[in-house]
Amino acid sequence: MPSVFLGPALVRRALAGAAAVLAFAGVCLAAEPSVGVAVVHTAASSPGDGARDGAGEFEVLIRVAQLRHAHAAAGLISVGDHNGSLQCGGERALRWAALAGVSVVKLAPGGEVAADPDQLFVDAGHLTEEQAHLVLRQCLERYGPPPAAADPARPTKNELAAIHSHLRRFQTAFAMEGVAIVAAK
């Protein structure tokens, strides 16, 4: 049987490929019981700019898909405009995500988060992105993700009540963290 000589470059590439496969497998195996949190920022908008229509919605939906693929519990931190709103369709996507079982926390840099009549979002108050990330992760680990509506486009009154009940604990945790930060100053 003839011997085959593998050069050092080919061996390095093979080992690198094997390491990548093992790393990917490790991530997939470890991801099952985990909590994932991502941050989305409002998309730049310009009146009449059709190229930006849907950019905010697309970013939110992509992040949600990535989180739900890799983690058992998913949360989004939405860094919006001065009212905490995402432009270019982002608000529609955030509502859908919240009704689909993803915890959504809103930040309004330099302003106040606008009132949420549907009570689907958690107001982070004046916490930083990093502080909000930590509190959201702790809430997801402690309480789990909020329940999802069977059809996020048409939630029932009972589904909305269950989501609101679950998110009250999150809002309390964010309010307590805000009080602790103010007290520490």
Buried (B, 14 or more C-beta within 10 A) or exposed (E): EEEEEEEEEEEEEEEEEEEEEEEEEEEEEEEEEBBBBBBBBBBEBEEEEEEBEBBBBBBBBEBBEEBBEBBBBBBBBBBBBEEBBBBBBBBBBBBBBBBBBBBBBBBBBEEEBBEBEEBBBBBBBEBEBEBBBBBBBBBBEEBBBBBBBEEBEEBEEEBBEBBBEBBEBBBEBBBEBBEEBEEEE
